[in-house]
Amino acid sequence: MYDTMDNPFLDFFHVPNSQELLDIAFKKAMKSSAQVSKNAAILIKAKKKEHKRIKVAIDEIINRILLVIKRVPMIDDLPDFYRELASLIVDVDELRLTLGKLNGILPILSQIERESSKRLSRIENPKEADQIRRAAFGRISSIVNKQNANLEYLNEIRGDLRRIPSLDYTSPCVVVAGYPNVGKSSIVKLVSTNKKLEVQEYPFTTKELKLGHLEIQRRFDSIKIQIMDTPGILDRPMPRRNKIELKAILALRVISDLILFVFDPTPACGYSIDSQIELYQEIHHNFTKEGTTKMFILINKMDLASSEEVDFLLKKLGLEEGDYILTNALTGENIDKIISFLHKYYHLEIKSQL
């Protein structure tokens, strides 16, 4: 059972490419020194010094690769939301294969150390020790360089995985949904604590799930509500929806307690009101969880919408006063009504559960 859970990929830090990894390992190796008696023979000193350098280089590479592998959680073991979202962001099979390839070079590197140690034990000239170390470093470089594409792939996907929002499974989650460019991000930005949401005048600006919070004061305490901004969804069959749209579908299906559906009744968003209504009806039919998840309507761009455009939408959906809020996310008009609605809704919801 999961309650509060941070994004499981937050520890997935920078992955060095092959050259960075080799530079770090060899630099550390060349600075290392073996503990040898001052009175030891030159040959013994050479053997110990070069063995120590090979061991330090290989240990450094193995430890760093193991750390990379450890920082990538087992996606199949994650809660539904994180598992499914990660699967939309990356090819899980490719990720698993990549980690397996990295793990596969570790015994080969260990074998190089053992073989080098045996060769060093048989030398009769101190200069041979340096030659054996150089040969070992060459083999190490060859093996690690062949993994460069895998290392770069991991570093490429880590940014996307680290941007997954951290959820609190004990707190309600409001999911704001609708067509692209209808004003969802602007509304979430005004209602919640997340003031960093990108807002542009072109569609599909939002490509990720973004989370903000709203604290609701009650008589004796307060609760923190999560408010999720989602990418726009088009009214089309599910198989034709892209991965950006599927992230919004995932949020609606898995984590929504309340859905705020945003309409733009004007031509400004670039999509017809009939298409938006079709999407609303699909979401209402598929994601209200047999009545346990409520939907509420926000009609945005009230400054641009004519009375005829608004009336058409109200009649199409059979809406009455109290079923919707007219707002203007650009100026913030009636945003206070949305906040008041959420305060009242969650106060009553929680009260009814007591």
N, C-alpha and C positions, 0 to 999 in steps of 0.2 A: 504494500500500500504506500503510495507516494502522497505527501502533503506539499510542503514548500520544497521546490527543487530548482536549483540554478541550472542554467544551460549546461548540460554535461560536457560541452566542448570548450568551456572557458579556459581549461588548462592546455588546450591545443595551441601551443605557442609556435613561434617561427621555426621552420624546418630548414636547416642549412642545406645548400646544394652540395654536390660532391666535392667541388673545389674548396668551399668553405670548411667542410668537414675534414678534409685532408690537411688543409692549412693549420687548423686548430690542433689536430692530433700530432702532426709532425713537429710543429713549433713546441708543443709541450714535451714531446719526446726528446728533442735535441737539448732542451734545458734541463732534463733530468740527469741525475748522477747516481751511480751505483755505490753502495757502501762496500768499500774495499780497503783492506789494510794498506797503510802507506808502504809497508815493507813487501807487499805482494809483488810478484814478478810482472813485468810489462805485459806478457801474454795473458795472464789471468785478469789483469785490469782491463785489457781490451775486450776479452770475452764478456766480462760482467757488464762493462759499459754499454756495449752494443746490444747485448741481450735485454738490458733494462730499457734501452731506447725502443726496441721492437715491441716489447711488452707494453710499455706506456702508450705507444701509438695505437696498438690494437685494442687495448682496454678502453682507451678514450673513444674510439669509433664504436665499439660494441656497446658501451654504456650510453652513448648519445642515441644510437639507433634504438636500443631498448627503451629509452625514455620517450622517444617519438611514438613507438608502438604502444607504450603504456598510456600515453595521453589521449589516444583515440579510443573512446569507450566502445564496448560491444553494442552495436546498434540494435541487434535483435533483442537485447535484454532491457532496452529503454522503455519507458511508458509510451502508450500509443502516440501521443502528440509528437514527442521528440523523435520516435522511431520513424513515423510516417513522414514527418517534415524533413528529416535528414535524408530519407530515401528519395524525396523530391529534389533535394539539392545536389546529391551525389549519387553515382551508380554504386550501390552497396557492394555488388559483386566485384567491381573494379577496385574499390577501396580495400576489400578483403584480400584480393589477389596481390595488390601492391604491398600491403603490410606483410603478406606471406613471403614475397620475394626479398624484402629487406631482412626479414628474420632468417631467410635461407642462407644469407652470406655469413652469418655469425659463426657457425661451425667451421666454415672455410677459413676465416680469419684466425680462429683459434688453432687450426691445423698449421697455418703458416708460422705461428709462434713456436709450435712444437718442433716443426721441421727445422726452423732456424736455430733453435736451441741445440738440436742434435749436431747440426753442421758446425756450430761454434765450438762444441765440445771436442771436435776432431781437428781443429786448426793447429798449425805449428808456427804460424807467422802472424804477428799482431795486425799487419795490413789486411789480412784475409777477413778479419772481424768487420772492418769497415765495408768491405766488398759484400759480405753476407747481409749486413744491415741495409745497404743500398738496394740489393736485390729484393729483400723483403719489402722495403718501401715501394719498390716498383710493382711488385705483385699486389700489394695492398691498394695502390693507386688504380691499377687496372680493374680490380674487383669493384671498388667503390665508384669509379667513374661510370661503370656500366649501370649503376643504380641512379644516375643523375636524373633521368626522366621520372623515375618513381619519387624521388625526393622533391623535385619541382612540382609534381602533381599534388603531393600532400600539402605543400606550402600554398599552392593555389587554392585548394578547396577549404583550407582551415579558416580563411577569412569569412567565407559564406557560412560555415558551421558555427563560428563564434558569434555571428550576428543573430542567431536564433534567440528569441526572447525567453527570459526566465519566468516560469509560471509558478503561481501559488495555487495549488490544487484545493486549498481550503477557502479561497476567496472567490466571490462571484466574478464572472468574466462577461463583459458586454462586447459583442462583436459587431462592428460597424461595417455594413456591406452595401453593395450596389454596383452600378455600372462604373466604368472609368470616367474620371473627370467630372463627377457630380458633386464633389466637395467633401468627401469622406475624411481626408487627411486634415483639412481645415477645421472640421468640426471636432475631431479627436484632439487636435492641437489646442483648441479653445476650451474644451471641456476638461481635459486631463492635465497631468503634470508634464507630459511629453511635449516640450516646446521646440524640439529639434526636428520635427517632421518636415520633410521637403514638400513644398507646395508649388506646383507649376500649372500653367494653363494648357498643357498638352496631356493626353491620356497616357495611362500606364506609367506615371511617374513613380508610383508606389509599386515596388517589385518584391518587397519583403513584408512579413508580418511585423508590425511595430506596436509596442505596448506602452500605455500610459496608465496613470492611476487617478482615482478621485476618492478623496476621503469624505465619508458621510458621518456627520455627528448625530448621535442618538442621545437619549436622555442621560444615560449613565456611562456610555462609552462611545466608540466610533468604529467603523469598519472601513476597510480600504477595498474599493472596487477596481478591478482591472478592466481597462478599455482598450480593445484591440482594433487597430487600423489594419485594413486588409487591401490587397490589390483589387482592382476592378475585375468584374466577371462579365463576360458576354453571354447573351442568351443564345446558346448553341448546344448541341449534344455533348455529353460528358467526354466521349472519346476525342472530340475535336478541341477540347480545352487544353491550353498549354500549361506548363509547370507553374507559371506565375499565378494563373487562375486557380489551379488546384491547391495552392497554399491557402487561398481564401476559403475554398470548399472544405479543406481540412479543418480550419478554425471553426467554421459553422457546424461541422459534423461532430467534432470531438470535444470542444471546450466551451461552446457558447451556452450561457444561462439566459441571456437576453440578446435579441438581434435588433439592432437599429438599422432599418433599411432606408437609405437615402435616395430620394428621387430628385431629378432635375427636370421640371416640366417644360423647360425652354429648349430651343434648338442649340443652346450654347455648348452643351457637352458633346454634341456631335452624334447623339444616339436618340432614336425615336422614343416617345413615351410609351408606345405599344410594346417595344422591345423591353423596356424597363419593367413594365407590368408583367410581361411573361416571365422575366427573371424573378421578380418578387413572388409570383405564384409558385414557381419551381422551388424556391427556397422555403416558402411557407409549407409546401407539401412535403418536402424531403427532410427538412432539418429542424422542425419544431418538436421533434421527439414526442409525438403523440400528445401534444398539449403541454408538456412540462417545460418547454422552451418557448417563451413569448416573443412576438415580433411587434415592433412599434415603428411607425412611419415618420420620417423627417422629410419635409418638402423644402429643398434648398433653393437659393437664388430668387427669393421672394421679391427682390428689387427689380428683377428682369421679367418675371413671370406675369403674364396678363391674367385677369380674372377668369377669362375663358379657358386658358391652359390649366389653371388650378382646378376649376370646376369640372373639366373633362376628366382629370385624374380622380377627383373625389367621387364622381358618379361611376366611373369604371370600377372602382374598388368598393363602392358602397360605404364610404367613410362618413362619419359624423363628427361633430366637434368633440374633442377629447381623444379621438383616435389618431391624431397626428399633430405635429407642430410645424408651423411655417417658420422658416429661419433664413438668415443671410449670413453664411459663414465668412464672407468677405469683410463685413462690417461688425460681425458679432451680434447682430440683432436677433433677439429671442434665444440666444445661447443660454441665458439664465433660465429660460423655461425648460430647456433640455436638462440642465443640472437639477432643477426643482423636480422634474419628473423622475429622475434617477433617485433622488433623495426619497421621494414619496414611495416609489416602487419598491426599493430595497428595504425601506423601513417597514412597509407592510408585509413584504415577502418574509422577512426574518421574524416579524412579530407573529405571522400566521403559523410559523414552524415551532414556536415555543409551546 
